[in-house]
Each structure stands twice: as structure tokens, then as C-alpha cells.
Amino acid sequence: MSDDAVLEVEGLVKHYRANSRLPRRNGPVRAVDGVDLRIAAGEVLGLVGESGSGKSTVGRCVARLINPTAGTVRLLGKDISTLGRRELRPLRRDVHVVFQDAYSSLNPRLSIGAIVAEPLRQHGDGDRAGRRRRAGEMLERVGLGAHLVSRYPHELSGGQRQRVALARALVTGPRLVIADEPVSALDVSVQASILNLLLDLRQDMGFSCLFITHDLSVVEFISDRIAVMYLGRIVETASRQELFRNPQHPYTQALLSAAPVPDPTNARAAQRVVLSGDLPSQSARARGCSFHPRCPVAEDRCRTETPALTAVTAEDHLVSCHLVTADHGGPDISGGRSGLVHHAP
Ligand code: SF4
């Protein structure tokens, strides 16, 4: 994997105006509130967080399906955050999105061949026969027979439709694929085959991937690096091995402790931690560290000072928590502190 950055995101912000029927004390909905990300060539970055954490909004801003409120999105070194529709068009061949619901993202009136060839048509690549041939080749690469070119989406299974969505995303040879919960709606056995296919294609074609999911087992399987998101911000980022071996942020520790493990007698399952309360509203963000209302080890300054994302134990391990320092590492919230509920396996 090269160190060349395919994607660099700095200070990304996406706010929405609050519903006018809501009480006045609610400010704007801060879906994304200052996110920095970097993805190297050929790298898979897993972006993980609870529903409502803002991870899908990051993906949509990066793909410029929606306009960021502020911040910079650099794709292959070019700032695309303020480009207009026409200026974005040539860049669309370099970044594609795969959505969770393949059925609604595939035009039911187009044949599979026409769906996969559509990005080539939009970019004026080749003639009709050439586009059909490349669509057939791409279908073969994602494990579907080229004979499916004349079928329609409703004739395929969920797993086959997601393979078609992958073929459509990859047919122009993009440098970045944004996969937004691409296997969440599939059976577990089908999930594994799609994830393996994505990794094989990444190996063959060399694209980078922003993989968005709420599922820790999926993110552990697919990612080279992982960024953990909470309430519109990245709270921890590290290599996959480092994050799962040495989680530092209290939120990451709680997430990992709640993930199912194959062996219920192992240490992670024995130290399950349940956070109190739900994810707060994005329009009623607490001052200071946004995690403090649920954090079992919060201190006074956590209520007033926002922690920065800073390097800790490893060079590429960044954590946003006042209690995590390069010298001492982070708090161990599974150690029986107040505010936690421990569940025996
Ligand atoms: Fe908890 Fe404070 Fe760290 Fe936030 S900064 S995670 S509230 S200890």
C-alpha cells in the first residue's frame, strides 16, 4: 500500500437547519462537526459508529452527493468541496458509492447490462457495443455470469443485486469506493462472500475504500485502519490491530465490549460494559466533550473543554479524550468504576 493520499478530509462540517416546529433551544442539527480523514492508495478505512453518529453524512459529503457546510475534501489532491455540478462530472469516474439497499439503488426499468454500462455512457466511454462488452466483463469479475446482462433487478437475489451494484461502481475503474453499510441487509453467509469479493477486487484493481458500518465484526474483517465516530466527530482512529488490541477512548472500549465474540468465556465478553442513556440529539450537543453525559469516567473539565484528537501510544493512533495521554494511555472503563453495568456472560 502506498502512502499517497487518495482522499484527504479536513474540518468537514455538515449542519442542517433544525425543524422550525421544534423548541427554540434546539440549534442546527450538527450531523458532522469537524471531521478529519485520510485514506491512502489501496487502503480500506472503516468508519464505525452508532446510528445517528453522522458516518453516512461524511460519506455523502465526500462523494459530493450533498454539499458540506464547511471544510475541505481533497480527492487525488484536488479540492472538490466547492466544485459545481459540471466541474464535478469528470471526477465522478474516480469516486463511486455502493449503498445498503441495492434494490432501490438499481433502476428497475433497466436491464442489468444497461445498469452496469450506464456510468460508461455518462462519461462517453466507447460505443454501445463496447460498453455492453465491458459491462459483461465486469459482471464476470464480480462473480455473475455475463448471461445476466439481459435480466432485470427484480429477477436477482439480494446478494446478486449487491454484486451488480459493485460492478456498476467499479466499471469506470474508480480510485475511491464509498461503501455505505453495503452488507447490512444481507444474510450472514452472503455478507461474507460480498466482503471477500470486495477485498479481492481491491487487491486486483487497487482502489481505496471508505467502508461505513455500525457492525464491528464487519469493520474488523474488512479494514486496514478504523475511525470511530460519535455524534459528528472522530473520537479515535488507529490501525485495525491496534484499535482492537488497545482501545483507548471510553466510547470505543464500550463499543468493543458490547460486540459479540465467538468464545463467551474470553476476557472481552466477561467485561461487557453497557453505557447509560441513548445517543443524544445532534441539535442539543453538550458543551465540552460530547461524550461526557454518558462517559463513566468524566471529570469536571470534560463538561467545559473539548478534547483534541491527538496521537497517543502509537504514531497513527489518535484519541480525543482528556484522560488519554502518550505517557499513561487511556482509562480502563471495564475496571468497575461507577456508572457502568457489568454483565456476566
Ligand atoms: Fe470521557 Fe472526559 Fe474522555 Fe470525554 S474527555 S471521553 S468525557 S474522560
Residues whose N, C-alpha, C, O or C-beta is under 5 A from the ligand:
A	BS01	SF4	P250 C289 F291 H292 C295 V297 A298 E299 C302 P307 S320 C321 H322 L323
